[in-house]
Amino acid sequence: MIEDEGQTMRLFYTGNFKEPGKHDFIYEGRWASQITTTTHDGIHFTPKRVVLLPQDYPDYVSCHVRDPKVWIRDNGDGHPFS
């Protein structure tokens, strides 16, 4: 996603963590969080910020969540929000 009239690139991605031990890594032992960061040059990035944690997921999904979908829409006053 490009912000600030093309000056900033905001990235969203899935950060995965596997816990030590014997797990199936589908329903236990693995969790994922949705993360964002920004860059002005594609080399230097701001500290990552978690935007969605496993405890935020609905009960009917596994702990193997990935590929965030992101879009910008107009909030009615001509200013976009995501």
PDB file of N, CA, C and O in Angstrom:
ATOM      1  N   MET A   1       0.852  -1.158   0.000  1.00  0.00           N
ATOM      2  CA  MET A   1       0.000   0.000   0.000  1.00  0.00           C
ATOM      3  C   MET A   1       0.906   1.231   0.000  1.00  0.00           C
ATOM      4  O   MET A   1       1.834   1.309   0.805  1.00  0.00           O
ATOM      5  N   ILE A   2       0.656   2.178  -0.875  1.00  0.00           N
ATOM      6  CA  ILE A   2       1.444   3.401  -0.974  1.00  0.00           C
ATOM      7  C   ILE A   2       0.684   4.537  -0.292  1.00  0.00           C
ATOM      8  O   ILE A   2      -0.510   4.723  -0.528  1.00  0.00           O
ATOM      9  N   GLU A   3       1.377   5.290   0.551  1.00  0.00           N
ATOM     10  CA  GLU A   3       0.770   6.401   1.278  1.00  0.00           C
ATOM     11  C   GLU A   3       1.547   7.687   1.011  1.00  0.00           C
ATOM     12  O   GLU A   3       2.580   7.670   0.341  1.00  0.00           O
ATOM     13  N   ASP A   4       1.053   8.783   1.533  1.00  0.00           N
ATOM     14  CA  ASP A   4       1.739  10.077   1.477  1.00  0.00           C
ATOM     15  C   ASP A   4       2.140  10.461   0.058  1.00  0.00           C
ATOM     16  O   ASP A   4       3.282  10.849  -0.189  1.00  0.00           O
ATOM     17  N   GLU A   5       1.197  10.352  -0.868  1.00  0.00           N
ATOM     18  CA  GLU A   5       1.435  10.723  -2.266  1.00  0.00           C
ATOM     19  C   GLU A   5       2.659  10.017  -2.843  1.00  0.00           C
ATOM     20  O   GLU A   5       3.439  10.613  -3.586  1.00  0.00           O
ATOM     21  N   GLY A   6       2.817   8.745  -2.494  1.00  0.00           N
ATOM     22  CA  GLY A   6       3.894   7.937  -3.053  1.00  0.00           C
ATOM     23  C   GLY A   6       5.211   8.009  -2.310  1.00  0.00           C
ATOM     24  O   GLY A   6       6.204   7.447  -2.773  1.00  0.00           O
ATOM     25  N   GLN A   7       5.251   8.684  -1.171  1.00  0.00           N
ATOM     26  CA  GLN A   7       6.498   8.829  -0.419  1.00  0.00           C
ATOM     27  C   GLN A   7       6.738   7.701   0.584  1.00  0.00           C
ATOM     28  O   GLN A   7       7.879   7.455   0.975  1.00  0.00           O
ATOM     29  N   THR A   8       5.696   7.031   0.995  1.00  0.00           N
ATOM     30  CA  THR A   8       5.810   5.984   2.006  1.00  0.00           C
ATOM     31  C   THR A   8       5.153   4.710   1.511  1.00  0.00           C
ATOM     32  O   THR A   8       4.060   4.745   0.947  1.00  0.00           O
ATOM     33  N   MET A   9       5.815   3.593   1.720  1.00  0.00           N
ATOM     34  CA  MET A   9       5.233   2.296   1.404  1.00  0.00           C
ATOM     35  C   MET A   9       4.935   1.591   2.726  1.00  0.00           C
ATOM     36  O   MET A   9       5.830   1.402   3.551  1.00  0.00           O
ATOM     37  N   ARG A  10       3.683   1.205   2.922  1.00  0.00           N
ATOM     38  CA  ARG A  10       3.279   0.456   4.110  1.00  0.00           C
ATOM     39  C   ARG A  10       3.104  -0.997   3.709  1.00  0.00           C
ATOM     40  O   ARG A  10       2.375  -1.309   2.767  1.00  0.00           O
ATOM     41  N   LEU A  11       3.774  -1.880   4.428  1.00  0.00           N
ATOM     42  CA  LEU A  11       3.710  -3.315   4.161  1.00  0.00           C
ATOM     43  C   LEU A  11       2.920  -4.006   5.261  1.00  0.00           C
ATOM     44  O   LEU A  11       3.032  -3.656   6.435  1.00  0.00           O
ATOM     45  N   PHE A  12       2.126  -4.983   4.871  1.00  0.00           N
ATOM     46  CA  PHE A  12       1.412  -5.848   5.801  1.00  0.00           C
ATOM     47  C   PHE A  12       1.840  -7.271   5.502  1.00  0.00           C
ATOM     48  O   PHE A  12       1.892  -7.676   4.340  1.00  0.00           O
ATOM     49  N   TYR A  13       2.146  -8.030   6.540  1.00  0.00           N
ATOM     50  CA  TYR A  13       2.564  -9.412   6.331  1.00  0.00           C
ATOM     51  C   TYR A  13       2.227 -10.242   7.556  1.00  0.00           C
ATOM     52  O   TYR A  13       1.845  -9.712   8.599  1.00  0.00           O
ATOM     53  N   THR A  14       2.374 -11.544   7.415  1.00  0.00           N
ATOM     54  CA  THR A  14       2.113 -12.473   8.503  1.00  0.00           C
ATOM     55  C   THR A  14       3.421 -12.864   9.160  1.00  0.00           C
ATOM     56  O   THR A  14       4.348 -13.332   8.499  1.00  0.00           O
ATOM     57  N   GLY A  15       3.488 -12.668  10.455  1.00  0.00           N
ATOM     58  CA  GLY A  15       4.637 -13.122  11.234  1.00  0.00           C
ATOM     59  C   GLY A  15       4.274 -14.438  11.903  1.00  0.00           C
ATOM     60  O   GLY A  15       3.262 -14.518  12.600  1.00  0.00           O
ATOM     61  N   ASN A  16       5.082 -15.465  11.702  1.00  0.00           N
ATOM     62  CA  ASN A  16       4.815 -16.792  12.268  1.00  0.00           C
ATOM     63  C   ASN A  16       5.768 -17.101  13.404  1.00  0.00           C
ATOM     64  O   ASN A  16       6.933 -16.705  13.376  1.00  0.00           O
ATOM     65  N   PHE A  17       5.268 -17.808  14.400  1.00  0.00           N
ATOM     66  CA  PHE A  17       6.072 -18.244  15.526  1.00  0.00           C
ATOM     67  C   PHE A  17       5.744 -19.700  15.818  1.00  0.00           C
ATOM     68  O   PHE A  17       4.577 -20.050  15.994  1.00  0.00           O
ATOM     69  N   LYS A  18       6.761 -20.550  15.872  1.00  0.00           N
ATOM     70  CA  LYS A  18       6.582 -21.953  16.242  1.00  0.00           C
ATOM     71  C   LYS A  18       7.134 -22.158  17.640  1.00  0.00           C
ATOM     72  O   LYS A  18       8.283 -21.819  17.923  1.00  0.00           O
ATOM     73  N   GLU A  19       6.308 -22.715  18.507  1.00  0.00           N
ATOM     74  CA  GLU A  19       6.727 -22.995  19.869  1.00  0.00           C
ATOM     75  C   GLU A  19       7.569 -24.265  19.899  1.00  0.00           C
ATOM     76  O   GLU A  19       7.332 -25.181  19.112  1.00  0.00           O
ATOM     77  N   PRO A  20       8.542 -24.331  20.790  1.00  0.00           N
ATOM     78  CA  PRO A  20       9.344 -25.551  20.892  1.00  0.00           C
ATOM     79  C   PRO A  20       8.498 -26.721  21.384  1.00  0.00           C
ATOM     80  O   PRO A  20       7.483 -26.528  22.053  1.00  0.00           O
ATOM     81  N   GLY A  21       8.917 -27.910  21.051  1.00  0.00           N
ATOM     82  CA  GLY A  21       8.207 -29.105  21.490  1.00  0.00           C
ATOM     83  C   GLY A  21       7.509 -29.806  20.349  1.00  0.00           C
ATOM     84  O   GLY A  21       7.593 -29.399  19.191  1.00  0.00           O
ATOM     85  N   LYS A  22       6.815 -30.875  20.709  1.00  0.00           N
ATOM     86  CA  LYS A  22       6.111 -31.678  19.713  1.00  0.00           C
ATOM     87  C   LYS A  22       4.672 -31.175  19.583  1.00  0.00           C
ATOM     88  O   LYS A  22       3.886 -31.249  20.528  1.00  0.00           O
ATOM     89  N   HIS A  23       4.350 -30.669  18.410  1.00  0.00           N
ATOM     90  CA  HIS A  23       3.025 -30.109  18.144  1.00  0.00           C
ATOM     91  C   HIS A  23       2.603 -30.488  16.732  1.00  0.00           C
ATOM     92  O   HIS A  23       3.432 -30.898  15.919  1.00  0.00           O
ATOM     93  N   ASP A  24       1.316 -30.350  16.443  1.00  0.00           N
ATOM     94  CA  ASP A  24       0.868 -30.585  15.064  1.00  0.00           C
ATOM     95  C   ASP A  24       1.075 -29.335  14.198  1.00  0.00           C
ATOM     96  O   ASP A  24       1.010 -29.422  12.972  1.00  0.00           O
ATOM     97  N   PHE A  25       1.324 -28.169  14.822  1.00  0.00           N
ATOM     98  CA  PHE A  25       1.568 -26.896  14.147  1.00  0.00           C
ATOM     99  C   PHE A  25       0.409 -26.446  13.259  1.00  0.00           C
ATOM    100  O   PHE A  25       0.575 -25.551  12.430  1.00  0.00           O
ATOM    101  N   ILE A  26      -0.760 -27.060  13.428  1.00  0.00           N
ATOM    102  CA  ILE A  26      -1.981 -26.597  12.773  1.00  0.00           C
ATOM    103  C   ILE A  26      -2.907 -25.995  13.828  1.00  0.00           C
ATOM    104  O   ILE A  26      -3.333 -24.846  13.710  1.00  0.00           O
ATOM    105  N   TYR A  27      -3.210 -26.777  14.850  1.00  0.00           N
ATOM    106  CA  TYR A  27      -4.096 -26.316  15.914  1.00  0.00           C
ATOM    107  C   TYR A  27      -3.365 -26.028  17.213  1.00  0.00           C
ATOM    108  O   TYR A  27      -3.962 -25.518  18.162  1.00  0.00           O
ATOM    109  N   GLU A  28      -2.090 -26.346  17.264  1.00  0.00           N
ATOM    110  CA  GLU A  28      -1.314 -26.050  18.465  1.00  0.00           C
ATOM    111  C   GLU A  28       0.161 -25.903  18.103  1.00  0.00           C
ATOM    112  O   GLU A  28       0.626 -26.453  17.106  1.00  0.00           O
ATOM    113  N   GLY A  29       0.884 -25.155  18.926  1.00  0.00           N
ATOM    114  CA  GLY A  29       2.316 -25.031  18.757  1.00  0.00           C
ATOM    115  C   GLY A  29       2.771 -24.002  17.746  1.00  0.00           C
ATOM    116  O   GLY A  29       3.971 -23.805  17.555  1.00  0.00           O
ATOM    117  N   ARG A  30       1.842 -23.356  17.107  1.00  0.00           N
ATOM    118  CA  ARG A  30       2.202 -22.353  16.108  1.00  0.00           C
ATOM    119  C   ARG A  30       1.170 -21.242  16.158  1.00  0.00           C
ATOM    120  O   ARG A  30      -0.026 -21.497  16.296  1.00  0.00           O
ATOM    121  N   TRP A  31       1.634 -20.027  16.048  1.00  0.00           N
ATOM    122  CA  TRP A  31       0.691 -18.924  15.962  1.00  0.00           C
ATOM    123  C   TRP A  31       1.222 -17.877  15.001  1.00  0.00           C
ATOM    124  O   TRP A  31       2.422 -17.786  14.741  1.00  0.00           O
ATOM    125  N   ALA A  32       0.311 -17.105  14.492  1.00  0.00           N
ATOM    126  CA  ALA A  32       0.654 -16.081  13.514  1.00  0.00           C
ATOM    127  C   ALA A  32       0.003 -14.769  13.919  1.00  0.00           C
ATOM    128  O   ALA A  32      -1.094 -14.748  14.477  1.00  0.00           O
ATOM    129  N   SER A  33       0.684 -13.695  13.636  1.00  0.00           N
ATOM    130  CA  SER A  33       0.120 -12.373  13.877  1.00  0.00           C
ATOM    131  C   SER A  33       0.291 -11.537  12.617  1.00  0.00           C
ATOM    132  O   SER A  33       1.234 -11.733  11.851  1.00  0.00           O
ATOM    133  N   GLN A  34      -0.618 -10.617  12.416  1.00  0.00           N
ATOM    134  CA  GLN A  34      -0.547  -9.729  11.260  1.00  0.00           C
ATOM    135  C   GLN A  34       0.250  -8.496  11.669  1.00  0.00           C
ATOM    136  O   GLN A  34      -0.022  -7.885  12.703  1.00  0.00           O
ATOM    137  N   ILE A  35       1.229  -8.138  10.855  1.00  0.00           N
ATOM    138  CA  ILE A  35       2.199  -7.107  11.206  1.00  0.00           C
ATOM    139  C   ILE A  35       2.243  -6.050  10.106  1.00  0.00           C
ATOM    140  O   ILE A  35       2.002  -6.346   8.935  1.00  0.00           O
ATOM    141  N   THR A  36       2.554  -4.812  10.499  1.00  0.00           N
ATOM    142  CA  THR A  36       2.753  -3.733   9.536  1.00  0.00           C
ATOM    143  C   THR A  36       4.058  -3.005   9.832  1.00  0.00           C
ATOM    144  O   THR A  36       4.518  -2.973  10.973  1.00  0.00           O
ATOM    145  N   THR A  37       4.641  -2.430   8.807  1.00  0.00           N
ATOM    146  CA  THR A  37       5.833  -1.593   8.899  1.00  0.00           C
ATOM    147  C   THR A  37       5.820  -0.636   7.712  1.00  0.00           C
ATOM    148  O   THR A  37       5.099  -0.864   6.741  1.00  0.00           O
ATOM    149  N   THR A  38       6.604   0.421   7.780  1.00  0.00           N
ATOM    150  CA  THR A  38       6.675   1.371   6.669  1.00  0.00           C
ATOM    151  C   THR A  38       8.125   1.608   6.258  1.00  0.00           C
ATOM    152  O   THR A  38       9.056   1.363   7.025  1.00  0.00           O
ATOM    153  N   THR A  39       8.291   2.089   5.030  1.00  0.00           N
ATOM    154  CA  THR A  39       9.611   2.441   4.512  1.00  0.00           C
ATOM    155  C   THR A  39       9.474   3.589   3.523  1.00  0.00           C
ATOM    156  O   THR A  39       8.454   3.728   2.849  1.00  0.00           O
ATOM    157  N   HIS A  40      10.502   4.396   3.448  1.00  0.00           N
ATOM    158  CA  HIS A  40      10.555   5.472   2.456  1.00  0.00           C
ATOM    159  C   HIS A  40      11.471   5.110   1.297  1.00  0.00           C
ATOM    160  O   HIS A  40      11.374   5.684   0.212  1.00  0.00           O
ATOM    161  N   ASP A  41      12.375   4.138   1.537  1.00  0.00           N
ATOM    162  CA  ASP A  41      13.368   3.820   0.516  1.00  0.00           C
ATOM    163  C   ASP A  41      13.461   2.337   0.165  1.00  0.00           C
ATOM    164  O   ASP A  41      14.247   1.965  -0.707  1.00  0.00           O
ATOM    165  N   GLY A  42      12.681   1.487   0.822  1.00  0.00           N
ATOM    166  CA  GLY A  42      12.727   0.056   0.549  1.00  0.00           C
ATOM    167  C   GLY A  42      13.892  -0.654   1.210  1.00  0.00           C
ATOM    168  O   GLY A  42      14.050  -1.864   1.051  1.00  0.00           O
ATOM    169  N   ILE A  43      14.707   0.077   1.946  1.00  0.00           N
ATOM    170  CA  ILE A  43      15.865  -0.503   2.633  1.00  0.00           C
ATOM    171  C   ILE A  43      15.724  -0.366   4.145  1.00  0.00           C
ATOM    172  O   ILE A  43      15.954  -1.324   4.882  1.00  0.00           O
ATOM    173  N   HIS A  44      15.353   0.803   4.600  1.00  0.00           N
ATOM    174  CA  HIS A  44      15.199   1.076   6.028  1.00  0.00           C
ATOM    175  C   HIS A  44      13.710   1.053   6.379  1.00  0.00           C
ATOM    176  O   HIS A  44      12.896   1.693   5.714  1.00  0.00           O
ATOM    177  N   PHE A  45      13.367   0.308   7.433  1.00  0.00           N
ATOM    178  CA  PHE A  45      11.974   0.112   7.821  1.00  0.00           C
ATOM    179  C   PHE A  45      11.743   0.571   9.253  1.00  0.00           C
ATOM    180  O   PHE A  45      12.642   0.501  10.091  1.00  0.00           O
ATOM    181  N   THR A  46      10.537   1.039   9.523  1.00  0.00           N
ATOM    182  CA  THR A  46      10.169   1.381  10.893  1.00  0.00           C
ATOM    183  C   THR A  46      10.027   0.090  11.693  1.00  0.00           C
ATOM    184  O   THR A  46       9.893  -0.985  11.108  1.00  0.00           O
ATOM    185  N   PRO A  47      10.054   0.182  13.030  1.00  0.00           N
ATOM    186  CA  PRO A  47       9.825  -1.031  13.823  1.00  0.00           C
ATOM    187  C   PRO A  47       8.473  -1.646  13.468  1.00  0.00           C
ATOM    188  O   PRO A  47       7.491  -0.939  13.237  1.00  0.00           O
ATOM    189  N   LYS A  48       8.447  -2.967  13.430  1.00  0.00           N
ATOM    190  CA  LYS A  48       7.190  -3.639  13.089  1.00  0.00           C
ATOM    191  C   LYS A  48       6.174  -3.425  14.198  1.00  0.00           C
ATOM    192  O   LYS A  48       6.522  -3.286  15.370  1.00  0.00           O
ATOM    193  N   ARG A  49       4.905  -3.401  13.797  1.00  0.00           N
ATOM    194  CA  ARG A  49       3.798  -3.208  14.733  1.00  0.00           C
ATOM    195  C   ARG A  49       2.770  -4.300  14.487  1.00  0.00           C
ATOM    196  O   ARG A  49       2.299  -4.480  13.364  1.00  0.00           O
ATOM    197  N   VAL A  50       2.430  -5.017  15.529  1.00  0.00           N
ATOM    198  CA  VAL A  50       1.429  -6.076  15.423  1.00  0.00           C
ATOM    199  C   VAL A  50       0.050  -5.432  15.378  1.00  0.00           C
ATOM    200  O   VAL A  50      -0.283  -4.604  16.225  1.00  0.00           O
ATOM    201  N   VAL A  51      -0.759  -5.819  14.375  1.00  0.00           N
ATOM    202  CA  VAL A  51      -2.104  -5.257  14.237  1.00  0.00           C
ATOM    203  C   VAL A  51      -3.202  -6.273  14.537  1.00  0.00           C
ATOM    204  O   VAL A  51      -4.352  -5.888  14.748  1.00  0.00           O
ATOM    205  N   LEU A  52      -2.868  -7.559  14.560  1.00  0.00           N
ATOM    206  CA  LEU A  52      -3.856  -8.591  14.860  1.00  0.00           C
ATOM    207  C   LEU A  52      -3.144  -9.781  15.484  1.00  0.00           C
ATOM    208  O   LEU A  52      -2.222 -10.342  14.892  1.00  0.00           O
ATOM    209  N   LEU A  53      -3.577 -10.165  16.685  1.00  0.00           N
ATOM    210  CA  LEU A  53      -2.996 -11.293  17.417  1.00  0.00           C
ATOM    211  C   LEU A  53      -3.920 -12.504  17.368  1.00  0.00           C
ATOM    212  O   LEU A  53      -5.104 -12.361  17.062  1.00  0.00           O
ATOM    213  N   PRO A  54      -3.401 -13.696  17.665  1.00  0.00           N
ATOM    214  CA  PRO A  54      -4.243 -14.897  17.638  1.00  0.00           C
ATOM    215  C   PRO A  54      -5.486 -14.801  18.522  1.00  0.00           C
ATOM    216  O   PRO A  54      -6.537 -15.329  18.157  1.00  0.00           O
ATOM    217  N   GLN A  55      -5.390 -14.148  19.662  1.00  0.00           N
ATOM    218  CA  GLN A  55      -6.577 -14.040  20.526  1.00  0.00           C
ATOM    219  C   GLN A  55      -7.673 -13.180  19.896  1.00  0.00           C
ATOM    220  O   GLN A  55      -8.807 -13.177  20.375  1.00  0.00           O
ATOM    221  N   ASP A  56      -7.345 -12.453  18.827  1.00  0.00           N
ATOM    222  CA  ASP A  56      -8.345 -11.667  18.095  1.00  0.00           C
ATOM    223  C   ASP A  56      -9.082 -12.490  17.044  1.00  0.00           C
ATOM    224  O   ASP A  56     -10.100 -12.041  16.516  1.00  0.00           O
ATOM    225  N   TYR A  57      -8.587 -13.688  16.733  1.00  0.00           N
ATOM    226  CA  TYR A  57      -9.194 -14.524  15.695  1.00  0.00           C
ATOM    227  C   TYR A  57     -10.523 -15.105  16.179  1.00  0.00           C
ATOM    228  O   TYR A  57     -10.681 -15.347  17.376  1.00  0.00           O
ATOM    229  N   PRO A  58     -11.471 -15.331  15.288  1.00  0.00           N
ATOM    230  CA  PRO A  58     -12.706 -16.031  15.664  1.00  0.00           C
ATOM    231  C   PRO A  58     -12.392 -17.456  16.128  1.00  0.00           C
ATOM    232  O   PRO A  58     -11.369 -18.022  15.741  1.00  0.00           O
ATOM    233  N   ASP A  59     -13.249 -18.026  16.937  1.00  0.00           N
ATOM    234  CA  ASP A  59     -13.032 -19.371  17.480  1.00  0.00           C
ATOM    235  C   ASP A  59     -12.990 -20.455  16.410  1.00  0.00           C
ATOM    236  O   ASP A  59     -12.403 -21.514  16.632  1.00  0.00           O
ATOM    237  N   TYR A  60     -13.598 -20.211  15.260  1.00  0.00           N
ATOM    238  CA  TYR A  60     -13.700 -21.259  14.246  1.00  0.00           C
ATOM    239  C   TYR A  60     -12.483 -21.343  13.320  1.00  0.00           C
ATOM    240  O   TYR A  60     -12.481 -22.170  12.408  1.00  0.00           O
ATOM    241  N   VAL A  61     -11.453 -20.522  13.519  1.00  0.00           N
ATOM    242  CA  VAL A  61     -10.263 -20.617  12.668  1.00  0.00           C
ATOM    243  C   VAL A  61      -9.106 -21.239  13.441  1.00  0.00           C
ATOM    244  O   VAL A  61      -9.047 -21.160  14.668  1.00  0.00           O
ATOM    245  N   SER A  62      -8.191 -21.857  12.704  1.00  0.00           N
ATOM    246  CA  SER A  62      -7.009 -22.450  13.335  1.00  0.00           C
ATOM    247  C   SER A  62      -6.007 -21.347  13.658  1.00  0.00           C
ATOM    248  O   SER A  62      -6.239 -20.178  13.351  1.00  0.00           O
ATOM    249  N   CYS A  63      -4.903 -21.723  14.273  1.00  0.00           N
ATOM    250  CA  CYS A  63      -3.858 -20.745  14.580  1.00  0.00           C
ATOM    251  C   CYS A  63      -2.922 -20.542  13.392  1.00  0.00           C
ATOM    252  O   CYS A  63      -1.893 -19.878  13.521  1.00  0.00           O
ATOM    253  N   HIS A  64      -3.270 -21.105  12.245  1.00  0.00           N
ATOM    254  CA  HIS A  64      -2.467 -20.959  11.032  1.00  0.00           C
ATOM    255  C   HIS A  64      -3.188 -19.984  10.096  1.00  0.00           C
ATOM    256  O   HIS A  64      -3.895 -20.394   9.175  1.00  0.00           O
ATOM    257  N   VAL A  65      -2.996 -18.697  10.350  1.00  0.00           N
ATOM    258  CA  VAL A  65      -3.651 -17.637   9.586  1.00  0.00           C
ATOM    259  C   VAL A  65      -2.575 -16.863   8.840  1.00  0.00           C
ATOM    260  O   VAL A  65      -1.501 -16.612   9.387  1.00  0.00           O
ATOM    261  N   ARG A  66      -2.854 -16.480   7.586  1.00  0.00           N
ATOM    262  CA  ARG A  66      -1.835 -15.776   6.809  1.00  0.00           C
ATOM    263  C   ARG A  66      -2.455 -14.927   5.708  1.00  0.00           C
ATOM    264  O   ARG A  66      -3.673 -14.922   5.524  1.00  0.00           O
ATOM    265  N   ASP A  67      -1.618 -14.222   4.989  1.00  0.00           N
ATOM    266  CA  ASP A  67      -1.972 -13.425   3.819  1.00  0.00           C
ATOM    267  C   ASP A  67      -3.029 -12.357   4.114  1.00  0.00           C
ATOM    268  O   ASP A  67      -4.175 -12.488   3.685  1.00  0.00           O
ATOM    269  N   PRO A  68      -2.649 -11.294   4.848  1.00  0.00           N
ATOM    270  CA  PRO A  68      -3.621 -10.234   5.124  1.00  0.00           C
ATOM    271  C   PRO A  68      -4.077  -9.541   3.842  1.00  0.00           C
ATOM    272  O   PRO A  68      -3.287  -9.328   2.922  1.00  0.00           O
ATOM    273  N   LYS A  69      -5.336  -9.202   3.798  1.00  0.00           N
ATOM    274  CA  LYS A  69      -5.910  -8.454   2.674  1.00  0.00           C
ATOM    275  C   LYS A  69      -6.110  -7.012   3.144  1.00  0.00           C
ATOM    276  O   LYS A  69      -6.744  -6.776   4.172  1.00  0.00           O
ATOM    277  N   VAL A  70      -5.578  -6.061   2.403  1.00  0.00           N
ATOM    278  CA  VAL A  70      -5.599  -4.661   2.812  1.00  0.00           C
ATOM    279  C   VAL A  70      -6.107  -3.811   1.660  1.00  0.00           C
ATOM    280  O   VAL A  70      -5.772  -4.061   0.502  1.00  0.00           O
ATOM    281  N   TRP A  71      -6.914  -2.811   1.975  1.00  0.00           N
ATOM    282  CA  TRP A  71      -7.409  -1.899   0.952  1.00  0.00           C
ATOM    283  C   TRP A  71      -7.649  -0.533   1.582  1.00  0.00           C
ATOM    284  O   TRP A  71      -7.721  -0.398   2.803  1.00  0.00           O
ATOM    285  N   ILE A  72      -7.771   0.465   0.734  1.00  0.00           N
ATOM    286  CA  ILE A  72      -8.076   1.828   1.169  1.00  0.00           C
ATOM    287  C   ILE A  72      -9.433   2.195   0.590  1.00  0.00           C
ATOM    288  O   ILE A  72      -9.727   1.888  -0.565  1.00  0.00           O
ATOM    289  N   ARG A  73     -10.251   2.849   1.389  1.00  0.00           N
ATOM    290  CA  ARG A  73     -11.532   3.326   0.879  1.00  0.00           C
ATOM    291  C   ARG A  73     -11.772   4.742   1.394  1.00  0.00           C
ATOM    292  O   ARG A  73     -11.164   5.169   2.375  1.00  0.00           O
ATOM    293  N   ASP A  74     -12.636   5.440   0.740  1.00  0.00           N
ATOM    294  CA  ASP A  74     -12.958   6.820   1.080  1.00  0.00           C
ATOM    295  C   ASP A  74     -13.953   6.813   2.234  1.00  0.00           C
ATOM    296  O   ASP A  74     -14.969   6.121   2.177  1.00  0.00           O
ATOM    297  N   ASN A  75     -13.661   7.586   3.285  1.00  0.00           N
ATOM    298  CA  ASN A  75     -14.554   7.596   4.443  1.00  0.00           C
ATOM    299  C   ASN A  75     -15.694   8.601   4.316  1.00  0.00           C
ATOM    300  O   ASN A  75     -16.387   8.871   5.297  1.00  0.00           O
ATOM    301  N   GLY A  76     -15.899   9.158   3.129  1.00  0.00           N
ATOM    302  CA  GLY A  76     -17.033  10.042   2.905  1.00  0.00           C
ATOM    303  C   GLY A  76     -16.679  11.516   2.861  1.00  0.00           C
ATOM    304  O   GLY A  76     -17.460  12.325   2.362  1.00  0.00           O
ATOM    305  N   ASP A  77     -15.507  11.878   3.379  1.00  0.00           N
ATOM    306  CA  ASP A  77     -15.121  13.283   3.337  1.00  0.00           C
ATOM    307  C   ASP A  77     -13.940  13.529   2.395  1.00  0.00           C
ATOM    308  O   ASP A  77     -13.268  14.557   2.478  1.00  0.00           O
ATOM    309  N   GLY A  78     -13.701  12.572   1.503  1.00  0.00           N
ATOM    310  CA  GLY A  78     -12.625  12.721   0.538  1.00  0.00           C
ATOM    311  C   GLY A  78     -11.271  12.253   1.021  1.00  0.00           C
ATOM    312  O   GLY A  78     -10.287  12.319   0.285  1.00  0.00           O
ATOM    313  N   HIS A  79     -11.212  11.774   2.272  1.00  0.00           N
ATOM    314  CA  HIS A  79      -9.950  11.286   2.824  1.00  0.00           C
ATOM    315  C   HIS A  79      -9.990   9.764   2.932  1.00  0.00           C
ATOM    316  O   HIS A  79     -10.938   9.201   3.480  1.00  0.00           O
ATOM    317  N   PRO A  80      -8.969   9.106   2.413  1.00  0.00           N
ATOM    318  CA  PRO A  80      -8.960   7.640   2.489  1.00  0.00           C
ATOM    319  C   PRO A  80      -8.629   7.145   3.890  1.00  0.00           C
ATOM    320  O   PRO A  80      -7.954   7.827   4.661  1.00  0.00           O
ATOM    321  N   PHE A  81      -9.106   5.969   4.201  1.00  0.00           N
ATOM    322  CA  PHE A  81      -8.706   5.283   5.428  1.00  0.00           C
ATOM    323  C   PHE A  81      -8.597   3.809   5.106  1.00  0.00           C
ATOM    324  O   PHE A  81      -9.182   3.327   4.136  1.00  0.00           O
ATOM    325  N   SER A  82      -7.848   3.100   5.921  1.00  0.00           N
ATOM    326  CA  SER A  82      -7.677   1.670   5.673  1.00  0.00           C
ATOM    327  C   SER A  82      -8.147   0.877   6.860  1.00  0.00           C
ATOM    328  O   SER A  82      -8.086  -0.352   6.845  1.00  0.00           O
TER     329      SER A  82
END
